[in-house]
């Protein structure tokens, strides 16, 4: 923004300089032909200055665009790296979750099997020992009074 103000101020300075030169030329004691030649030379110089200045500005803009592209490229690369890291972490978490679910499933299956075996082991002798009597024994009643 400060650069724009400097350029704008410089442009006004040049405009004032040009107007002053034009007034000076018009009131100078030169012939009409000399005055026209001077005006034509001034116009050519001004045109050349504008060409050179526009080339400089175009080069500066090109440099800024290149820097902008470079920065955008860096940000895109950083974003891709972050996405890749996040994806890797997500896949790691999914694998951990799968293994935990598998382990818990195995534990539950083992507990169910142990419960079935305990049930079968506990009910088979009781059924054989109390067949026809309808009485079941329990540890509390066998230790007795």
N, C-alpha and C positions, 0 to 999 in steps of 0.2 A: 504494500500500500504506500509506503514511503517512497518507493521507486516510482510509482505512478505519479505522485505529487512532484517529484524531481523532474520527470520527463515532461509533465504538463507545464511546469514552471519554465523549463528550458524551451519548450515549444513557444510559449508566449514571449519569452525573451527574443527568440529568433524572429517571431512575427513582428515584434516592435522594432527590431534591428532592420528588418526588411522594409518596413514602412518608413523608418527614418532615412534609410538609404535612398528609397524612391523619392521622398520629398527633397532630399539633398541633391539628387541627380536632376530633378525637374527644375530646381531653382539655380543650378550651376550654370556658369556662363559657357556652355558648350553648344555646339551646333546641334540641330535636330538629328542629323545622322549619327553623330557621336553618342548622343543620348540614347537613341534607339539601339545602337550597338551595345552600349553599356547595359541597358535593360535586358537585351537578349542574352548577353553573357551572364548576367545575374540569374536569369531564369534557368539557363543551362546548369549553372552551378547549384542552384536550389534543387533542380531535378536530380542531378547527380548525388547530392547530399541525401535526398530522400531515398534514392535507390540503395545507396550504401547503408543507410540507417535501417531500411526495411530488411536488407540481407542480414544485418547484425541481429535484429529482433527475431527474424525467422530462425537463425542459428540458436539464439537463446531459448526460444520456445521449443525447438527440437531437442535441445539439451534437457530442458525441464520434462519434456514428454518421455525421453529415454530414462531419466531418473525415476519418473513416476511408474513406468513399465517395470523397471527393475525392482522398485519397492513392492509393487503389486505382486510380482513374481515371488519375492521373498515371503510375503504374507500368505500367498497360496501354498507355497512349500511348507510353511509353518503349520498351516491349517491341515494339510495332508498328513503331516507327521502326527499332529494331535489326533486326527481321525484314526490313523493306523494304530497309535498307542491305545486309544480307547477301544478299538475293535479287538486288539490283542488281549486287553484286560477283560473285555466282555467274554471273549472265547474262553479265557482262563477261568472266569467265574462260572460259566456254563459247565465246563468240564468238572470243576470242583463240585458244583451242585449235582451233576449226574453221578459222580462217584459217591457223594454223601447219600443220595437217594438210594443208590445201589447197596451201600453198606447198611443203611437203615432197613432196607427191604430184606437183606440177608439176616439181620438181627431179628426182625419181626418173624420171618419164616422159621428161624431157629427156635425162637420163643414159642411159637405156635406148635412146632413139632415137640418141643420139650413138654409143653402143656398136655398135648395129646398122649404122649408116652406116660406122663405122670398120672393122667386120668385113667388110662388103661391099666397101668400098674396098680393104682390104688383101688380101682373098682373091681378088678378080677378076683383078688383074694377075698375081698369083703363079700362079694357075691357068692363065692364058693363056700365061705365059712358060715354064712347066714342063710344058706339056701333052705327055704321052707320054714324058717323060724320067724322071719320078718324083723329080726333084731340085728342092728349093726353095732359094731363096737367102735369106740373112739378112745383116743389116748387118755382123755380125762376120766373115763369110767374104768379104765384098767388099772390106774394107779390107786384107785379106791381109798377107802377110809380105814 
